[in-house]
Amino acid sequence: MATDHTVPLYEDLSLTLSETGTGRPALVLHGGGGRTTVAGITAHLSRTRRTFTPVHPGWDGTHRPPWLTGIDDLALAYLHFLHDHGLRDVLVVGSSLGGWTAAEMAVRDTAGVISGLVLINAVGVHVDNEPIRDISALDARGIAEYAWHDAQRFSPAPADVPADELARRQANMATLRVLAGTPSMYDPKLRHRLGRVQPPTLLLWGESDRIVTPAYGAAYAEAFADGRLDVIPRAGHLPHIEQPAATFAALDSYLAETNA
């Protein structure tokens, strides 16, 4: 069973995270939709691993100090968490914005605590002729058209979303804009640094994603020293939700092949 912790990190910042399972450690990082969007990944990994799933500071009402204004700040915060708790041989899995954060962690991991890296439809790099879709001006239904393979299934009618849930989503998006920039959603330096990342890296991509396309994912994978792209059919930006069986089969195959 998952347990929630509030972990002091800096004088003005504590992390809110869940911990579940036993074994080698894994860190699961969510995207703009919040921690609930990666619940399936956490559940899958916790069968065999001690799995930590934080809420990014500023999401879901958590505190974000004024100085924490970029994904680089977030990446360093999570590296400091791993160091502070003596966690090594860590698998880091990130979805969307969480994938960008994972990549920024990997290029800063001079102590070699990360042993495996999985990016799921990650943003974070610039690719010529494959721009990241700017969703800042879209409503939930508009975002769904770009994010899901089956938009009708995963796009609830606005009347079905309670007011408090709409307020939560709006606050999360405001935090995303602060940390990731709008509409950029990338670090212009990151792609040039990825070649120094040593752990084998898997990029999992929904074939129908129109926020960041599979061609964008292919360019991302090529930037790593040891990166590969696996495309998940009939899935969009969150393949672990639309096609969990295929997504987790690809993840498990990577873990078995690399011992990450």
C-alpha positions in Angstrom: 0.0 0.0 0.0 1.3 3.5 -0.9 2.1 5.9 1.9 2.4 9.6 1.5 5.3 11.5 3.0 6.3 15.1 3.2 10.1 15.2 2.9 12.1 18.3 3.9 14.5 19.2 1.1 15.5 22.8 1.4 14.7 25.4 4.0 11.6 26.6 2.1 10.7 23.4 0.2 9.4 20.0 1.1 8.4 17.3 -1.3 5.1 15.5 -1.2 5.5 11.9 -2.4 4.1 8.5 -2.1 6.3 5.4 -1.5 5.2 1.8 -2.3 6.8 -1.5 -2.9 10.2 -3.0 -2.2 13.4 -3.7 -4.1 15.6 -1.5 -6.3 14.4 2.1 -6.3 12.3 3.8 -9.0 11.3 7.4 -9.3 8.1 8.1 -11.3 7.6 11.7 -12.5 4.2 13.0 -13.7 3.4 15.4 -16.5 1.1 18.5 -16.5 -2.0 16.4 -15.6 -0.6 15.6 -12.2 0.3 12.5 -10.2 -2.9 10.7 -11.0 -1.9 10.4 -14.6 1.1 8.1 -13.7 -0.7 6.0 -11.1 -0.7 3.0 -13.4 3.1 3.2 -13.9 3.6 3.4 -10.1 1.3 0.4 -9.6 3.2 -1.6 -12.2 6.7 -0.8 -11.0 5.8 -1.3 -7.3 5.3 -5.0 -7.9 9.1 -5.4 -8.0 10.6 -2.1 -7.0 10.5 0.5 -4.2 8.7 3.2 -6.1 8.6 6.9 -5.2 6.0 9.2 -6.9 6.3 12.9 -6.0 3.9 15.7 -6.7 5.8 18.4 -8.4 6.0 21.6 -6.2 3.1 23.8 -7.2 0.8 21.0 -8.4 -2.4 20.1 -6.6 -2.0 22.8 -4.1 1.5 22.0 -2.9 4.0 24.8 -2.1 6.4 26.1 -4.8 8.9 28.6 -3.5 9.4 31.7 -5.7 12.9 30.7 -6.8 11.8 27.4 -8.3 11.0 28.6 -11.8 12.5 26.1 -14.2 12.7 22.4 -15.0 16.4 22.5 -14.1 15.4 23.5 -10.6 13.0 20.6 -10.4 15.6 18.2 -11.7 18.1 19.3 -9.1 15.6 19.0 -6.4 14.9 15.4 -7.2 18.6 14.6 -7.5 19.1 16.1 -4.1 16.3 13.9 -2.8 18.0 10.8 -4.1 21.3 11.8 -2.6 19.8 12.8 0.7 18.2 9.3 1.1 21.1 7.3 -0.1 19.2 6.0 -3.2 21.4 4.5 -5.9 20.8 2.3 -8.9 17.6 4.3 -9.5 15.3 3.8 -12.5 13.7 7.1 -13.4 10.5 7.1 -15.5 8.9 10.3 -16.6 5.8 11.2 -18.6 5.6 14.3 -20.8 6.9 17.2 -18.5 8.2 14.5 -16.2 10.2 13.0 -19.0 11.8 16.3 -19.6 12.6 16.5 -15.9 14.1 13.0 -16.0 16.3 13.9 -18.9 17.5 17.1 -17.1 18.3 14.9 -14.1 20.3 12.5 -16.2 22.6 15.2 -17.7 23.3 16.5 -14.2 23.8 13.0 -12.6 27.6 13.3 -12.1 27.4 10.8 -9.2 25.9 8.1 -11.4 22.9 7.3 -9.2 20.6 6.8 -12.2 20.9 3.3 -13.8 17.9 3.4 -16.1 15.9 6.1 -17.9 12.5 5.9 -19.5 10.9 8.9 -21.2 7.2 8.6 -22.2 6.1 11.1 -24.8 8.5 13.6 -23.3 8.8 17.3 -24.1 12.0 19.2 -23.4 14.1 19.4 -26.6 13.9 21.4 -29.8 13.6 19.5 -33.1 13.5 21.4 -36.4 10.3 20.9 -38.3 8.7 19.1 -35.4 7.4 21.8 -33.1 5.8 21.1 -29.7 2.1 21.8 -29.9 1.1 24.9 -28.0 -1.9 23.8 -25.9 -2.0 26.9 -23.7 -5.0 28.5 -25.5 -7.0 25.3 -25.8 -9.8 24.0 -23.5 -9.9 20.4 -22.3 -11.7 19.2 -25.3 -9.3 20.9 -27.7 -6.3 19.4 -25.8 -7.9 16.0 -26.0 -8.0 16.1 -29.8 -4.2 16.4 -29.9 -3.4 14.2 -26.9 -5.4 11.1 -27.3 -5.8 8.4 -30.0 -9.4 8.0 -28.9 -10.3 11.6 -28.0 -14.0 10.9 -27.7 -13.4 8.3 -25.0 -11.0 10.4 -22.9 -12.6 13.8 -23.3 -15.4 14.2 -20.8 -18.1 16.8 -21.4 -17.3 20.1 -19.6 -20.5 19.7 -17.5 -19.1 16.4 -16.1 -16.1 18.1 -14.6 -16.7 19.5 -11.1 -15.8 23.2 -10.4 -13.1 22.2 -7.9 -11.5 19.9 -10.4 -11.5 22.6 -13.1 -9.9 25.0 -10.5 -7.2 22.4 -9.8 -6.4 21.9 -13.5 -6.2 25.6 -14.0 -3.8 26.1 -11.1 -1.7 23.2 -12.3 -1.5 24.7 -15.8 -0.4 28.0 -14.3 2.5 26.2 -12.5 3.4 24.4 -15.7 3.7 27.8 -17.6 6.0 29.1 -14.9 8.3 26.0 -14.9 8.2 25.1 -18.6 7.5 28.3 -20.4 4.7 28.9 -22.9 4.8 28.0 -25.7 8.4 26.9 -25.7 8.3 23.7 -23.4 11.9 22.9 -24.1 15.5 23.7 -23.0 17.5 24.8 -26.1 20.7 23.3 -24.6 19.3 20.0 -23.5 19.5 18.1 -26.8 23.2 18.9 -27.1 23.9 17.4 -23.7 22.1 14.1 -24.0 25.0 12.4 -25.7 26.8 12.3 -22.4 24.0 10.4 -20.6 25.4 6.9 -20.0 22.4 4.7 -18.8 20.4 3.0 -21.6 17.4 5.1 -22.4 14.0 4.0 -23.6 11.6 6.5 -25.2 8.1 5.1 -25.3 5.8 7.0 -27.7 2.1 6.9 -28.6 1.9 6.8 -32.4 -1.1 9.2 -32.4 0.4 11.9 -30.2 0.0 15.3 -31.9 1.5 17.3 -29.1 4.9 15.8 -29.7 5.0 13.4 -32.7 6.8 10.1 -33.0 9.2 11.9 -35.4 10.0 14.2 -32.5 10.5 11.2 -30.3 12.9 9.6 -32.8 15.1 12.7 -32.9 15.0 12.8 -29.1 16.1 9.1 -28.9 19.0 9.7 -31.4 20.4 12.4 -29.2 21.2 9.9 -26.4 24.4 7.8 -26.3 22.3 4.7 -25.9 18.7 5.6 -26.7 15.9 3.7 -28.5 12.4 4.5 -29.5 9.4 2.1 -29.1 6.2 3.3 -30.6 2.9 2.2 -29.1 0.0 1.7 -31.6 -3.4 3.2 -31.0 -2.1 5.5 -28.2 -1.5 9.2 -27.9 0.4 11.4 -25.4 -0.3 9.0 -22.4 0.1 5.5 -23.9 0.3 4.0 -20.3 -3.4 5.1 -19.9 -4.7 4.3 -23.4 -2.7 1.1 -24.0 -1.3 0.0 -20.6 -0.6 -3.7 -21.6 1.5 -2.8 -24.6 3.3 0.1 -22.8 4.2 -2.1 -19.8 5.3 -5.0 -22.0 7.8 -2.6 -23.7 8.9 -1.3 -20.4 9.4 -4.7 -18.9 11.3 -5.8 -22.0 13.7 -2.9 -21.7 14.3 -3.6 -18.0 15.0 -7.3 -18.7 17.4 -6.5 -21.6 19.3 -3.8 -19.8 19.0 -4.9 -16.1 18.3 -1.2 -15.5 
